[in-house]
């Protein structure tokens, strides 16, 4: 018998929607404000929103694709005819070659990171300018899905950099969420969902990451360590997909790991082959994070509310960050690749679910 977890969704969810965000670019529309990293900075909760903007097409048969060239500070808009059989337009996010459906040629929107700020954790104001906007050749299609881990007075932000070279993982550090230091591309393409542990373990930094394999293997979570946050190695397979389960298609790190007396609590996302995204939990050994102590059979959060089931890309809950206060986890999560929502969960209940005790 499965006992349901107590998930307290905010009654006014979603807390941020595309209509709340003014586009940076003339002639564009915001289609997504979602998958935000989370930080507690001074007396505010910060959401590092992924904002996706697309150029407005005035012809239903024409799909537009934005490409930004940082060296030239030039934004180019490419045009594609939906009737051109060379391309596949079934996924509204992508433009694919019909002969190569396992890869994309262009994105139909440009993503960047913009900060939303709140005193109470539910009512947010959004900065007028971008915090992270494409700044090198690895980001001409945008930057996506930030995660934020605080160590001391420094906040380390990992995110996906997207270009024709692939999707790699980049790292910046900030102390004030105004300026930042670029620490490099820390994981080579193809890779996503890089999340840093909030402290060293036995003198080493640790990170979760998810290689996106194109030959053999699955979309699984791996573990890596580093002496300096820039050089990563000692890669170990950690959490794999499970056939015929809610995480049968892919898994990837969600929130930065949470340190508990029982181990490192990892809250991750899993998806089916049909792209229904849920959140689950696993428990890692405190002294050796490569040891998986247990893993939830059932998800801790799945799409149930209307805003989680319907949107730009429906049936998606996608947590990237949260705030822990005692036993309470306030988790901020993207819904349907469109908006942001928030819920409260009990750490002790998540641990029980991770150990399959409820």
C-alpha positions as CSV (number, residue, x, y, z in Angstrom):
1,X,0.0,0.0,0.0
2,X,1.3,3.4,-1.0
3,X,0.7,6.2,1.6
4,X,0.4,9.6,-0.1
5,X,2.9,12.3,0.9
6,X,1.7,15.6,2.3
7,X,2.4,18.1,-0.5
8,X,1.2,21.6,0.3
9,X,0.9,23.5,-3.0
10,X,0.5,27.2,-2.8
11,X,-3.1,28.1,-3.4
12,X,-2.2,30.9,-5.8
13,X,0.1,28.8,-8.0
14,X,1.6,29.4,-10.4
15,X,3.5,32.2,-8.7
16,X,5.3,33.4,-11.9
17,X,3.9,33.1,-15.5
18,X,5.2,34.3,-18.8
19,X,2.7,37.2,-18.7
20,X,4.5,38.5,-15.6
21,X,7.8,39.0,-17.5
22,X,8.4,41.8,-20.0
23,X,10.5,40.6,-23.0
24,X,14.0,42.0,-23.3
25,X,13.7,42.0,-27.1
26,X,11.5,44.1,-29.3
27,X,9.2,41.9,-31.5
28,X,9.5,39.0,-29.1
29,X,7.1,37.3,-26.7
30,X,7.9,35.5,-23.4
31,X,6.7,31.9,-23.6
32,X,8.3,30.5,-20.5
33,X,9.5,31.7,-17.1
34,X,10.4,28.4,-15.4
35,X,13.0,25.9,-14.0
36,X,14.6,28.5,-11.6
37,X,17.6,28.0,-9.4
38,X,16.9,29.2,-5.8
39,X,19.0,31.3,-3.4
40,X,18.4,32.9,0.0
41,X,20.3,36.2,-0.2
42,X,20.1,38.7,2.7
43,X,16.4,39.0,3.5
44,X,15.2,37.9,0.1
45,X,14.3,34.7,-1.8
46,X,15.8,34.8,-5.3
47,X,14.6,32.8,-8.2
48,X,17.1,32.5,-11.1
49,X,14.4,32.2,-13.8
50,X,15.0,30.6,-17.1
51,X,13.2,33.1,-19.4
52,X,12.4,31.8,-22.9
53,X,11.6,34.4,-25.5
54,X,10.7,33.8,-29.1
55,X,10.3,36.2,-32.1
56,X,6.7,36.7,-33.1
57,X,5.8,35.3,-36.5
58,X,3.0,37.0,-38.3
59,X,2.6,34.1,-40.8
60,X,1.2,30.8,-39.5
61,X,3.4,28.9,-41.9
62,X,6.6,30.6,-40.9
63,X,8.6,29.4,-37.8
64,X,11.3,31.8,-36.6
65,X,14.5,30.8,-34.8
66,X,16.7,33.3,-32.8
67,X,20.5,33.0,-32.7
68,X,22.7,35.4,-30.7
69,X,26.3,35.9,-31.5
70,X,28.0,37.3,-28.4
71,X,31.3,38.4,-30.0
72,X,29.4,40.7,-32.4
73,X,26.5,41.4,-29.9
74,X,24.2,40.5,-32.8
75,X,20.8,38.8,-32.7
76,X,19.9,37.0,-36.0
77,X,16.4,35.7,-36.7
78,X,16.2,32.7,-39.1
79,X,13.1,31.8,-41.0
80,X,11.7,28.3,-41.8
81,X,8.6,27.3,-43.8
82,X,6.5,24.7,-42.0
83,X,5.7,23.2,-45.5
84,X,9.4,22.5,-46.1
85,X,9.7,18.7,-45.8
86,X,13.4,18.9,-45.0
87,X,12.5,19.9,-41.5
88,X,10.4,18.5,-38.7
89,X,8.4,21.0,-36.5
90,X,6.4,18.6,-34.4
91,X,8.1,19.7,-31.1
92,X,7.3,23.4,-30.7
93,X,10.6,23.9,-28.9
94,X,12.8,22.6,-31.7
95,X,13.5,22.6,-35.4
96,X,14.8,19.3,-36.5
97,X,16.1,17.8,-39.8
98,X,13.5,15.2,-40.9
99,X,16.3,12.8,-41.6
100,X,17.8,13.2,-38.1
101,X,15.1,13.3,-35.5
102,X,17.5,12.4,-32.7
103,X,19.0,15.9,-32.8
104,X,17.9,19.5,-33.3
105,X,19.2,22.1,-35.7
106,X,17.8,25.2,-34.0
107,X,15.6,26.3,-31.0
108,X,12.5,28.3,-31.5
109,X,13.3,30.5,-28.5
110,X,16.3,32.1,-26.8
111,X,16.7,31.4,-23.1
112,X,18.6,33.4,-20.5
113,X,18.6,33.8,-16.7
114,X,16.7,36.6,-15.0
115,X,16.3,37.1,-11.3
116,X,13.0,37.3,-9.5
117,X,13.0,38.7,-5.9
118,X,10.7,38.2,-3.0
119,X,10.5,39.2,0.7
120,X,7.9,36.6,1.6
121,X,8.8,33.8,-0.8
122,X,5.6,33.9,-2.8
123,X,5.2,37.4,-4.2
124,X,8.0,38.2,-6.6
125,X,9.2,41.2,-8.6
126,X,11.3,40.5,-11.7
127,X,14.5,42.4,-12.6
128,X,14.2,44.4,-15.8
129,X,17.6,43.1,-17.1
130,X,19.0,39.7,-17.5
131,X,21.5,38.3,-15.0
132,X,23.0,35.7,-17.3
133,X,22.7,36.5,-21.0
134,X,24.7,34.5,-23.6
135,X,28.3,35.7,-23.4
136,X,30.4,33.2,-25.4
137,X,30.3,31.0,-28.4
138,X,28.9,28.0,-26.5
139,X,25.7,29.9,-25.8
140,X,24.5,31.2,-29.1
141,X,21.2,29.3,-28.6
142,X,20.9,30.4,-25.0
143,X,21.5,29.5,-21.4
144,X,19.1,27.3,-19.5
145,X,18.0,25.7,-16.2
146,X,20.3,27.3,-13.5
147,X,21.0,25.6,-10.2
148,X,22.5,27.6,-7.3
149,X,24.6,26.2,-4.4
150,X,25.8,28.5,-1.6
151,X,29.2,27.8,0.0
152,X,30.1,30.5,2.6
153,X,29.4,33.9,1.2
154,X,29.7,32.7,-2.4
155,X,26.9,31.4,-4.6
156,X,27.9,28.9,-7.4
157,X,25.5,28.8,-10.3
158,X,25.6,25.9,-12.8
159,X,23.6,26.1,-16.1
160,X,23.4,24.6,-19.5
161,X,25.1,26.5,-22.4
162,X,23.5,25.6,-25.8
163,X,25.0,26.1,-29.2
164,X,25.5,24.2,-32.4
165,X,28.5,22.5,-30.6
166,X,26.0,20.8,-28.2
167,X,24.8,21.3,-24.7
168,X,27.6,21.8,-22.1
169,X,27.6,22.8,-18.5
170,X,29.0,26.1,-17.3
171,X,29.8,27.6,-13.9
172,X,29.8,31.1,-12.5
173,X,30.3,32.5,-9.0
174,X,28.7,35.5,-7.4
175,X,28.6,37.2,-4.0
176,X,26.0,39.8,-4.8
177,X,23.8,38.6,-7.8
178,X,24.9,41.7,-9.6
179,X,28.3,40.7,-11.0
180,X,29.7,37.2,-11.5
181,X,33.0,35.4,-12.3
182,X,32.9,32.8,-15.1
183,X,34.7,29.7,-14.0
184,X,34.5,27.9,-17.3
185,X,32.6,25.0,-19.0
186,X,33.0,22.4,-16.3
187,X,31.3,19.4,-18.2
188,X,31.7,18.9,-21.9
189,X,28.8,18.3,-24.3
190,X,26.5,16.4,-24.2
191,X,25.6,17.0,-20.6
192,X,22.9,18.5,-18.4
193,X,21.6,18.9,-14.9
194,X,24.9,19.7,-13.1
195,X,24.3,20.3,-9.4
196,X,27.0,21.0,-6.8
197,X,27.0,19.6,-3.2
198,X,26.9,22.5,-0.6
199,X,30.2,21.5,1.1
200,X,33.3,19.5,0.5
201,X,33.2,15.8,1.3
202,X,36.6,14.4,2.6
203,X,38.4,17.5,1.1
204,X,36.7,17.3,-2.4
205,X,33.9,19.1,-4.1
206,X,31.2,16.9,-5.6
207,X,28.7,17.3,-8.3
208,X,25.9,15.4,-9.9
209,X,25.6,15.5,-13.7
210,X,23.7,13.7,-16.5
211,X,25.5,12.8,-19.7
212,X,23.2,12.7,-22.7
213,X,24.5,9.7,-24.6
214,X,24.1,9.3,-28.4
215,X,25.4,5.8,-28.8
216,X,24.9,3.2,-26.0
217,X,23.6,3.8,-22.5
218,X,20.8,5.7,-20.9
219,X,20.1,9.2,-19.5
220,X,21.4,8.5,-16.0
221,X,22.8,10.5,-13.1
222,X,26.5,10.4,-12.6
223,X,28.8,11.6,-9.8
224,X,32.1,13.5,-10.2
225,X,34.6,15.1,-7.8
226,X,37.0,18.0,-8.1
227,X,39.8,19.6,-6.1
228,X,39.0,23.2,-7.2
229,X,35.5,23.3,-8.8
230,X,37.0,23.6,-12.3
231,X,38.7,20.3,-13.0
232,X,36.3,17.4,-12.6
233,X,37.0,13.7,-12.7
234,X,36.6,10.3,-10.9
235,X,33.2,9.9,-12.7
236,X,30.9,7.2,-11.3
237,X,27.5,6.0,-12.4
238,X,25.1,6.8,-9.6
239,X,21.3,6.6,-10.4
240,X,19.9,4.9,-13.5
241,X,16.6,4.8,-15.2
242,X,14.1,2.0,-14.2
243,X,12.1,0.3,-16.9
244,X,8.3,0.4,-16.6
245,X,8.5,3.0,-13.8
246,X,7.9,6.7,-13.5
247,X,11.6,7.3,-14.2
248,X,12.0,4.9,-17.1
249,X,13.0,7.4,-19.8
250,X,15.5,9.6,-18.1
251,X,16.7,10.9,-14.7
252,X,18.6,14.1,-13.8
253,X,19.5,16.0,-10.7
254,X,17.0,18.5,-9.4
255,X,17.8,20.4,-6.1
256,X,21.3,20.7,-4.6
257,X,21.7,17.8,-2.3
258,X,20.4,18.3,1.3
259,X,22.6,17.2,4.2
260,X,20.7,15.2,6.8
261,X,21.7,12.9,9.7
262,X,20.8,9.9,7.5
263,X,22.7,10.9,4.4
264,X,22.7,13.3,1.5
265,X,19.1,13.6,0.3
266,X,19.0,13.9,-3.5
267,X,15.8,15.2,-5.0
268,X,15.9,14.4,-8.7
269,X,13.6,14.5,-11.7
270,X,12.6,11.4,-13.7
271,X,10.6,11.1,-16.9
272,X,8.8,8.3,-18.8
273,X,9.4,7.6,-22.4
274,X,6.3,9.8,-23.0
275,X,7.9,12.7,-21.3
276,X,5.9,12.9,-18.1
277,X,8.2,14.4,-15.5
278,X,8.0,13.7,-11.8
279,X,10.3,14.3,-8.8
280,X,11.7,11.5,-6.7
281,X,14.3,11.1,-3.9
282,X,17.4,9.1,-3.2
283,X,19.7,8.9,-0.2
284,X,23.5,8.9,-0.5
285,X,26.2,8.0,2.1
286,X,27.5,11.1,3.9
287,X,31.1,10.1,3.7
288,X,31.0,8.5,0.2
289,X,28.3,10.0,-2.0
290,X,29.0,7.3,-4.6
291,X,27.1,4.9,-2.4
292,X,23.3,4.9,-2.9
293,X,21.7,3.9,0.4
294,X,18.1,3.9,-0.9
295,X,15.8,5.3,-3.5
296,X,12.1,6.0,-3.7
297,X,10.0,3.6,-5.6
298,X,7.2,6.2,-5.8
299,X,7.7,9.9,-6.7
300,X,7.4,12.6,-4.1
301,X,5.7,15.0,-6.6
302,X,3.9,14.3,-9.9
303,X,1.8,16.4,-12.2
304,X,-1.7,16.7,-10.7
305,X,-2.7,20.3,-10.8
306,X,-4.0,21.9,-14.0
307,X,-1.0,24.1,-14.3
308,X,1.3,21.1,-14.0
309,X,-0.5,19.1,-16.6
310,X,-1.2,21.7,-19.3
311,X,1.1,24.3,-20.8
312,X,3.8,24.8,-23.4
313,X,5.0,21.2,-22.7
314,X,2.5,19.6,-20.4
315,X,2.8,16.9,-17.7
316,X,6.0,18.4,-16.2
317,X,7.1,19.2,-12.7
318,X,10.8,20.1,-12.6
319,X,12.4,21.3,-9.4
320,X,15.7,23.1,-9.5
321,X,16.0,24.5,-6.0
322,X,14.5,25.0,-2.6
323,X,14.9,26.5,0.9
324,X,15.2,24.3,4.0
325,X,14.0,25.5,7.3
326,X,14.1,22.8,10.0
327,X,12.0,20.0,8.7
328,X,10.2,22.1,6.0
329,X,11.4,22.2,2.4
330,X,10.0,25.0,0.3
331,X,10.5,23.7,-3.2
332,X,10.3,25.9,-6.2
333,X,9.6,24.1,-9.4
334,X,8.9,24.6,-13.1
335,X,5.5,23.5,-14.4
336,X,4.8,22.5,-18.0
337,X,7.9,24.3,-19.3
338,X,5.9,27.5,-18.8
339,X,5.6,28.9,-15.3
340,X,6.9,28.6,-11.7
341,X,5.1,27.0,-8.8
342,X,5.9,26.4,-5.1
343,X,5.1,23.8,-2.6
344,X,6.0,22.7,0.9
345,X,7.1,19.2,1.9
346,X,8.5,17.6,5.0
347,X,12.1,16.5,4.9
348,X,11.4,13.6,7.3
349,X,8.5,12.4,5.0
350,X,10.8,12.7,1.9
351,X,13.4,10.6,3.8
352,X,10.8,8.0,4.5
353,X,9.7,8.0,0.9
354,X,13.4,7.7,-0.1
355,X,13.7,4.7,2.1
356,X,10.3,3.3,1.0
357,X,8.9,3.4,4.5
358,X,5.7,5.1,3.3
